[in-house]
Amino acid sequence: GTQCALLEKRFNCADLSVGDLLRAEADKPESTWAKILQENLRTGRVGTKEMTGGIMKGAVDELVVKGVQTIILDGFPQKLETTEYFEEFVKPFACVLVLECPVEVLQKRLLERRRADDDAETIVKRVDVYNQTTAVVLDKYKAAGKLVRVDADAEVVKVAAEIKRVLEASGVRLEARQ
């Protein structure tokens, strides 16, 4: 979240957080996904490709209509089938960026956000999901030469500079805001 917000502030790009999108959808009484999203968010589970991929696709489509060309997806995709769904119906990823830090640092940062779905038990479940399902996604992009890892256990400014460097090296356009 912090790094995506910095990118969006400095450059002509948009940041879409899958967590923010899913929480917003869960709060819509008219959403067909609301009930399952609320349960998934509470328990740290990942949704189906149609649900998660479809919600992200809708958000990306809205930005594309507005002329946004560079979109940073935060926390997405988490499952291989969602990855394949998204790339088929939207667009292949230019690169997949992984911000790495010790689990203890991650837990501390998440707890400091004080969000309702950031309790210690849910965080442990999210880390387990990441290790079990997201690792397969990362393997796919590593094999394709699109996976970039950045040490996120450093000063925010240093991490931001490294992210900018690796994104540009991957062909991602980052035009400075005027």
VMD Tcl script that draws the C-alpha trace (Angstrom):
set ca {
  {0.00 0.00 0.00}
  {2.65 2.54 0.99}
  {4.79 1.97 -2.09}
  {1.83 1.92 -4.49}
  {0.57 5.21 -3.03}
  {4.02 6.75 -3.56}
  {4.09 5.59 -7.19}
  {0.62 6.99 -7.81}
  {1.56 10.32 -6.21}
  {4.80 10.75 -8.20}
  {3.84 9.26 -11.56}
  {0.95 9.18 -14.04}
  {-0.27 5.77 -13.00}
  {-3.09 4.29 -10.97}
  {-2.94 1.89 -8.05}
  {-5.61 -0.75 -7.54}
  {-5.47 -2.66 -4.27}
  {-7.29 -5.97 -4.49}
  {-7.99 -5.78 -0.75}
  {-9.55 -2.31 -1.04}
  {-11.66 -3.40 -4.01}
  {-12.87 -6.55 -2.26}
  {-13.71 -4.68 0.96}
  {-15.66 -2.08 -1.03}
  {-17.54 -4.80 -2.90}
  {-18.28 -6.62 0.38}
  {-19.90 -3.43 1.69}
  {-22.34 -3.15 -1.24}
  {-25.69 -4.60 -0.17}
  {-26.64 -5.20 -3.82}
  {-23.47 -7.18 -4.63}
  {-23.97 -10.85 -5.41}
  {-20.52 -11.40 -3.90}
  {-21.00 -9.45 -0.64}
  {-21.70 -12.34 1.71}
  {-18.87 -14.60 0.49}
  {-16.46 -11.65 0.39}
  {-17.25 -10.75 3.99}
  {-16.51 -14.34 5.05}
  {-13.33 -14.53 2.94}
  {-12.03 -11.24 4.33}
  {-12.79 -12.34 7.88}
  {-11.00 -15.68 7.47}
  {-8.16 -14.67 5.13}
  {-9.35 -16.89 2.26}
  {-8.85 -16.07 -1.43}
  {-11.92 -15.91 -3.66}
  {-12.68 -17.57 -6.99}
  {-11.14 -16.38 -10.24}
  {-14.54 -15.18 -11.45}
  {-15.15 -13.15 -8.32}
  {-11.70 -11.70 -7.63}
  {-10.63 -11.53 -11.28}
  {-13.97 -10.09 -12.33}
  {-13.91 -7.36 -9.69}
  {-10.34 -6.42 -10.62}
  {-11.21 -6.51 -14.34}
  {-14.09 -4.10 -13.75}
  {-11.82 -1.67 -11.90}
  {-9.11 -1.88 -14.60}
  {-11.70 -1.35 -17.35}
  {-12.91 1.83 -15.61}
  {-9.35 3.22 -15.53}
  {-8.66 2.29 -19.16}
  {-11.81 4.15 -20.25}
  {-10.39 7.21 -18.44}
  {-7.15 6.88 -20.45}
  {-4.91 5.49 -17.71}
  {-2.11 3.50 -19.33}
  {-0.03 2.31 -16.37}
  {-1.90 0.45 -13.65}
  {-0.22 -1.02 -10.57}
  {-2.15 -3.95 -9.07}
  {-1.49 -4.33 -5.35}
  {-1.90 -7.82 -3.89}
  {-3.09 -9.34 -7.15}
  {-3.14 -12.04 -8.42}
  {-2.94 -14.54 -5.60}
  {-3.94 -17.75 -7.39}
  {-2.79 -19.26 -10.67}
  {-6.33 -19.66 -12.05}
  {-7.06 -15.99 -11.30}
  {-3.83 -15.04 -13.08}
  {-4.83 -16.99 -16.18}
  {-8.38 -15.57 -16.09}
  {-7.10 -12.00 -15.81}
  {-4.51 -12.35 -18.55}
  {-7.09 -13.89 -20.89}
  {-9.78 -11.28 -20.33}
  {-7.72 -8.16 -19.60}
  {-4.02 -8.15 -20.47}
  {-0.80 -10.00 -19.62}
  {1.28 -8.51 -16.83}
  {4.38 -6.51 -17.83}
  {6.07 -7.70 -14.64}
  {5.27 -9.08 -11.22}
  {6.92 -7.25 -8.36}
  {7.35 -8.94 -4.99}
  {8.21 -6.82 -1.97}
  {10.02 -9.07 0.48}
  {10.56 -8.64 4.19}
  {10.71 -10.92 7.23}
  {7.31 -12.25 8.34}
  {7.71 -10.49 11.70}
  {8.11 -7.13 9.95}
  {5.07 -7.82 7.77}
  {2.94 -8.77 10.77}
  {4.00 -5.64 12.66}
  {3.19 -3.39 9.69}
  {-0.21 -4.98 9.15}
  {-1.17 -4.78 12.81}
  {-0.17 -1.09 12.89}
  {-2.78 -0.35 10.18}
  {-5.49 -1.19 12.74}
  {-7.91 -2.47 10.10}
  {-10.72 -4.76 11.23}
  {-9.44 -7.62 9.07}
  {-5.83 -7.24 10.27}
  {-5.92 -9.31 13.46}
  {-3.01 -11.64 14.25}
  {-4.92 -14.83 13.39}
  {-6.06 -13.57 9.97}
  {-2.55 -12.33 9.16}
  {-1.14 -15.81 9.86}
  {-3.79 -17.30 7.54}
  {-2.91 -14.77 4.81}
  {0.77 -15.65 5.07}
  {-0.15 -19.36 4.81}
  {-2.29 -18.66 1.71}
  {0.59 -16.70 0.23}
  {3.04 -19.53 0.86}
  {0.67 -22.18 -0.52}
  {-1.04 -20.53 -3.49}
  {0.79 -17.35 -4.45}
  {4.14 -19.16 -4.64}
  {2.81 -21.04 -7.70}
  {1.97 -17.72 -9.38}
  {5.45 -16.42 -8.63}
  {7.01 -19.57 -10.10}
  {5.08 -18.95 -13.34}
  {6.41 -15.41 -13.66}
  {9.92 -16.38 -12.63}
  {9.97 -18.95 -15.45}
  {8.71 -16.25 -17.85}
  {11.42 -13.81 -16.71}
  {8.81 -11.36 -15.39}
  {9.33 -11.77 -11.63}
  {11.22 -9.02 -9.82}
  {11.98 -9.17 -6.09}
  {12.69 -6.07 -4.01}
  {13.91 -5.97 -0.41}
  {11.15 -4.08 1.39}
  {12.88 -4.22 4.77}
  {14.61 -0.90 4.16}
  {13.78 2.79 4.35}
  {10.63 3.71 2.42}
  {12.56 6.08 0.12}
  {15.18 3.45 -0.75}
  {12.52 0.84 -1.48}
  {10.65 3.36 -3.68}
  {13.80 4.14 -5.68}
  {14.48 0.44 -6.25}
  {10.86 -0.18 -7.31}
  {11.07 2.66 -9.84}
  {14.31 1.26 -11.20}
  {13.05 -2.31 -11.62}
  {9.70 -1.27 -13.09}
  {11.38 0.90 -15.71}
  {13.88 -1.88 -16.45}
  {10.87 -4.16 -17.04}
  {9.41 -1.76 -19.61}
  {6.78 -0.17 -17.37}
  {6.18 3.47 -18.33}
  {6.44 5.83 -15.36}
  {5.88 9.40 -16.48}
  {6.34 12.06 -13.78}
  {3.23 13.95 -12.72}
  {3.18 17.60 -13.75}
}
mol new
graphics top color blue
foreach p $ca { graphics top sphere $p radius 0.5 }
foreach p [lrange $ca 0 end-1] q [lrange $ca 1 end] { graphics top cylinder $p $q radius 0.2 }
display resetview
